[in-house]
Amino acid sequence: MNYSEIFPTVIGITEVTTKIPEELKSLEACKSIGNERSINSYVLDKYETLKEELEYHANEYFKEVFNPKSKDNHIYITQSWMNYTNSGGFHHKHFHPNSFLSGVLYIDVNEQDSISFVKRTTELLQIEPKSYNRYNSSEAFFNVANNSLVLFSSLLFHEVCGTNNKNRISLAFNTFIKGTIGSDQGLAELKL
């Protein structure tokens, strides 16, 4: 039998080369669910070089995955914040509304750290598999390292299940599209 995969979910992972400013590790924070986040939710506005590199990678993902017809389409960062997760802490399952792509830059993590992505839809029947594969899994884990950037659809549920023996520091951000999407003839044109 031949098997075909349709409508894949794409996770982009790359390494960031811009030096991470030390002060990002200790910005003023407030409580969140399972961890703390920076009070400032536009932290990259102060770090233009880092912001430019993150937008560059987000646009590379956009070009590769969406292959936009219009050359005026591009991705820009709308919001950015720091996440501080103490040893044993977690980051609840969530997605990012009012955003197109989201990203997480890992600044200070240990070698066992990962991000978990959770399937958004539920199955009609729950059949317990003998072993898990990409067709029957409802969750996928990706290991992360310092300076690694993970990009994904903002609609994708994700979480951090628990950190081990070390505090974890990451920078998260949301994006949106500029330019014209859709078509005039298809009655779906939108100028952003």
N, C-alpha and C positions, 0 to 999 in steps of 0.2 A: 504494500500500500504506500502511496505517496502522501506526505503530510505537508501542508502549507501553513505558514503563519500569516495572519492578517492583523492589521491595526496594532502594530507593536507599540509598546511604551518605551521611550528612549530616555536613558540616563546618561548624561555627559560627565565625564570625569577627566580633569586635567590638573596640572600643577601650576601654581602662581609663582612668578619669579620676582615680583615687586617685594621689597623688604617691608615686613609688617611692622607698623609703628608700635613701640612698646606700650604707649599709653592706652592702646585699645584693650589691653589685658586688664585694665583696672578702671574703666569708666564708672561713673555713678550708676547704680543699678536699683531696680525695684523687683519685688517678688512676682513670679509668674507661676504657672502650674508645674511643680516639680523642679523648677530651677529659678534663675534670676535673669533679667534682660536689662539692657541699658535703658535709662530713662530717655535718652536721645534716640529717636527712631530715624534719624537722618545722618548717621555718623560718617558716611562716606563723603558728605558734602565738604568735610574738612580735609579729606585725603584724596585729592584729585588724581594723583598718579595711580593709586590702587584702584580707584573707581574706574578710571579709563581702562585698566587691564581687565577688570571684571566685565565691563561692558563689551570689550573686544571679544572675550571668550563667549559671552552670551550671544553676540551677533554671529560668531562662527557656528555655534549650535543652531541658531535660527536658520542660517543659510543652508547648512547641511541637512537638517531635518525637514524644514518647511519648504526649502527651495523656492523662495518668493519670486514671482514674475516681475514685480515692480522693483526697480533699483532704488526707489526712495524709501522703501521699508527698512526700518532698523529698530533695534531694541535699546531702551534706555532704562536706567535704574530709577525707580520711583521712591523707594524707602529702603533703609538699611539699619540694622541694629545688632548689638552684641548679645550673645547668649553665654551665660556662666552657669555651668552645671557642676555642683559639688559631687565628690565621690559618693556613689550610691543614689544620686539624683536621677532624674529622667526628664524627658520632654514629651508631653502627651501627644497622642495621635491627632493630627490636624492637617488642614490644607490652607492655601493662601488665596482668599477671595480678592477680587479687584486687582488681579495680577495675571500676567501671561506666562512668564517663566519665573521660577524662583531659583535661588542659589544659596549654597552654604560653603563658606571658606573656613577650613579648619586651621586654627591658629596654634592651639596647645592641646594635644590629645595623646593618649597612650596607644600602644600598638594593637590593643584588642578592641579599640573603639570602632563603631560602625553606625551607619544610618539604615533604618528599616523603612521600606516602602510597602504599603498595604494596598491590595486590590480594592478598588472602589466599588465594584459590583459584587453582589452575592450570588451564589449558585442556587438553583432551584432544589437540587438534591445534594446532600453532603455525603460523598463517598470517600471513605478513608483509604488513602493510597498505601500500597505496599512500600513505596518510596516516592519521595517528592521529585518533581521535575518542573520545567518551565511551563508546562501545560496545566498541571494540577495544583500548583502552589498559589497561595493567596498572599504571601509575603516574601520579600526578597531583601537580603542584607548586603550592604556594600561596606567593606572595610575602608577606613579613612586614615589619613596621616597628616602631619603638619604640612601646611601650604597646599593641601589638595582642595580643589574646588569641585563641587558636585552641582550640576545643573539639571533641572527637571521641570515638567509641566506643573504649574501652580495648583492644578486641580488634583494632583496626586497626593493621597494621604501618606504621611511619613511621621516617624517618631524616633526617639532615642530611648531604648528600653532600660538602661541603667549603666552608669559609668563605673569603672572598676579602679579602685585604688588611686585615683588621681582626678583632680578637677579638670573639667573640659571647657575650653574656650573656643567659640566659633563666631563668625560674622555671617548673618543671614541677610538676604535682600530679595526684593520683589522688582519686577520689571513690567514694562508695557511697550506697545508698538507705536512708532511714529510713521506717518506716511498714509497712503490710501490703500485700503484693503477691500476685497470684494470687487464687483464690477457694476458699471452703470447699466449695461445691457441685462445683467442678471437681477437688477433691482435690489442689489445688496451692497452697493458702494458705501463705504464709510471713510471719511477723511479725518484722520487723527493727528 
